[in-house]
Amino acid sequence: MLAPEAHAFLTDLAGRPPVDEALWLEALTHGSTGAARDYQRLEFLGDRVLGLVIAEWLHAAETGDEGRLSQRLNALVSRATCARIARGIGLGTHIRLGKQARDDGGADSDNILGDVMEAVIGASFVTHGFDATRTMVRRLWADAVGGQTGQRKHPKSALQEWCAGNRRKMPEYRLVERSGPDHAARFTVAVAVHGVGEAEASAGSKQEAETLAAAEFMKRFG
């Protein structure tokens, strides 16, 4: 059963008490606990529900072409955005982690926070239905959709265009370091443009580290 504080948190989050507490508990449970069921199946479902809600929202609210809408969609449903929203509502406090995972900072890991955010969306869809889940997602993602998330060109694309425009070779990315356990891994990536320079960045996934490195390169040399 859910702890009283988790029950109150989920009630406030979804706008109604959680139906089927065992399912919601599953959504909050990381594999490091050794529990029979963890959040992965609900994460799979929640990822698709989130994508549909955001795609419907962008289609109704914006006039851009398919490429522009896809750029925003990808940014808005990314693990980094999911983790940022999860962190903003204090979701990490309620995630069930094994001792080692918690000691390693799993409750503030972008990977885990993003995954659990999607699992919670999946649990809402199963127990409360699509309309209620759409309402929840729209409330949580209101600032991101109304702000600049995904509005600017992706840093890796911007860097490629900068290289082409300045007659430089295409950027080369390399993994500098991978540290930490699997559930809280950190990746450091360097990006270099021959004859110009190099920049590094770290993140919870290799892809995000590459993105941040490209942004850092453009800040220094672009």
C-alpha positions in Angstrom: 0.0 0.0 0.0 1.0 3.6 -0.5 2.5 5.5 2.3 0.2 8.3 3.5 2.4 11.1 2.2 2.7 9.4 -1.2 -1.1 8.9 -1.3 -1.6 12.6 -0.5 1.0 13.6 -3.1 -0.6 11.5 -5.9 -4.1 12.7 -4.9 -3.0 16.3 -5.4 -1.1 15.5 -8.6 -3.9 13.7 -10.3 -6.7 15.8 -8.8 -8.4 12.7 -7.3 -7.4 9.8 -5.0 -5.3 7.1 -6.6 -7.4 4.1 -7.6 -5.6 0.7 -7.5 -2.9 1.7 -5.1 -0.8 -1.4 -6.0 -0.5 0.0 -9.6 0.5 3.4 -8.4 3.1 1.8 -6.0 4.5 0.0 -9.0 4.9 3.3 -10.8 7.0 4.7 -8.0 9.2 1.5 -7.6 12.7 1.2 -9.0 14.2 -2.1 -9.9 16.9 -1.7 -7.3 14.3 -2.5 -4.6 14.1 -6.1 -5.7 10.3 -5.9 -5.9 8.5 -8.2 -8.2 7.2 -5.3 -10.3 8.8 -2.0 -11.0 7.9 1.1 -13.1 9.2 -0.1 -16.5 6.0 -1.3 -18.0 4.1 1.8 -16.9 6.9 3.9 -18.2 6.5 2.3 -21.6 2.8 3.2 -21.6 3.2 6.6 -20.1 5.8 7.6 -22.7 3.2 7.0 -25.5 0.4 8.7 -23.6 2.6 11.8 -23.0 3.6 11.9 -26.7 -0.1 11.8 -27.8 -1.2 14.5 -25.3 1.7 16.9 -26.3 1.2 16.2 -30.0 -2.5 16.9 -29.8 -1.8 20.1 -27.9 0.8 21.4 -30.3 -1.4 20.6 -33.3 -4.2 22.7 -31.9 -2.1 25.5 -30.5 0.7 26.1 -33.1 0.8 26.8 -36.8 4.3 25.4 -37.6 5.0 22.7 -40.2 5.6 19.1 -39.4 9.4 19.6 -38.9 8.8 22.5 -36.5 6.1 20.6 -34.5 8.4 17.5 -34.3 11.2 19.6 -33.0 9.1 20.9 -30.2 7.5 17.6 -29.5 10.8 15.9 -29.1 12.1 18.5 -26.7 8.9 18.5 -24.6 8.7 14.7 -24.1 12.5 14.3 -23.7 13.9 12.7 -20.5 15.5 16.0 -19.5 12.1 17.8 -19.6 10.3 15.0 -17.8 13.0 15.0 -15.2 12.8 18.8 -14.8 9.1 18.6 -14.3 9.4 15.7 -11.9 12.0 17.6 -9.8 9.8 20.6 -9.8 6.9 18.8 -8.1 9.1 16.9 -5.7 8.5 13.4 -7.2 11.9 12.2 -6.2 10.9 12.1 -2.5 8.3 9.4 -3.2 10.3 7.1 -5.5 11.0 3.7 -3.9 14.7 2.9 -4.3 17.1 0.3 -2.9 19.5 1.5 -0.3 22.5 1.6 -2.7 20.5 3.4 -5.4 19.3 6.0 -3.0 22.8 6.5 -1.5 24.1 7.0 -5.1 21.7 9.8 -5.6 19.0 7.9 -7.6 16.2 10.1 -6.3 17.7 13.1 -8.2 18.9 11.2 -11.3 17.5 12.6 -14.5 17.2 9.0 -15.8 15.1 7.8 -12.9 13.1 11.0 -12.4 12.2 11.1 -16.1 11.2 7.4 -16.2 9.1 7.6 -13.1 7.3 10.7 -14.4 6.3 8.7 -17.4 5.3 5.8 -15.3 3.0 8.0 -13.2 1.4 9.2 -16.4 0.9 5.6 -17.4 -0.7 4.7 -14.1 -3.0 7.7 -14.4 -4.1 6.6 -17.9 -4.8 3.0 -16.7 -6.7 4.0 -13.6 -8.3 7.4 -14.4 -8.5 7.3 -18.2 -7.2 9.6 -21.0 -9.2 12.7 -20.3 -8.1 13.0 -16.7 -4.5 12.2 -17.7 -4.6 14.8 -20.4 -5.7 17.4 -17.8 -2.9 16.4 -15.5 -0.2 16.6 -18.2 -1.5 19.9 -19.5 -1.2 21.4 -16.0 2.3 20.0 -15.4 3.6 20.9 -18.9 1.9 24.3 -19.1 5.1 26.3 -18.5 7.2 24.2 -20.8 4.7 24.4 -23.7 4.1 28.1 -23.2 7.8 28.8 -22.9 10.9 28.3 -25.0 11.3 24.5 -24.7 11.9 23.2 -28.2 11.5 26.7 -29.8 15.2 27.1 -30.7 17.1 24.9 -33.1 18.6 21.8 -31.5 22.2 22.6 -30.4 23.6 19.7 -32.5 21.8 20.8 -35.6 22.8 24.4 -35.0 26.5 23.3 -34.6 26.3 21.3 -37.9 24.9 24.3 -39.7 27.5 26.6 -38.2 30.3 24.2 -39.5 28.8 24.1 -42.9 28.3 27.8 -43.1 31.9 28.4 -42.0 33.4 25.7 -44.3 34.6 23.6 -41.4 34.6 19.9 -41.0 31.6 18.3 -39.3 31.9 18.1 -35.5 33.2 15.0 -33.9 31.9 13.7 -30.6 33.7 11.4 -28.2 32.9 9.9 -24.9 35.4 11.2 -22.4 34.1 9.3 -19.3 31.2 7.2 -18.0 30.9 7.1 -14.3 28.5 6.0 -11.6 26.2 3.0 -11.4 23.8 2.1 -14.2 20.8 3.7 -12.4 22.6 7.0 -11.9 25.2 7.0 -14.7 27.0 10.2 -15.7 28.4 10.7 -19.2 31.0 13.3 -20.1 31.3 14.0 -23.8 33.6 16.2 -25.8 32.8 17.8 -29.2 35.6 19.1 -31.4 35.7 21.0 -34.7 39.0 20.8 -36.4 40.9 24.1 -36.4 38.4 25.7 -34.0 38.4 24.1 -30.6 36.6 21.7 -28.2 34.0 21.8 -25.5 32.9 19.3 -22.9 29.7 18.6 -21.0 28.2 16.0 -18.6 24.7 14.6 -18.2 22.7 11.6 -17.3 22.7 10.2 -20.8 25.2 10.2 -23.7 22.7 11.9 -26.0 22.0 14.7 -23.5 25.7 15.2 -22.8 26.3 15.6 -26.6 23.5 18.2 -26.8 25.0 20.1 -23.9 28.5 19.9 -25.3 27.3 21.3 -28.7 25.5 24.1 -26.8 28.7 24.9 -24.9 30.7 24.8 -28.1 28.4 27.3 -29.7 28.5 29.5 -26.7 32.4 29.6 -26.8 33.0 29.7 -30.6 29.8 30.3 -32.5 
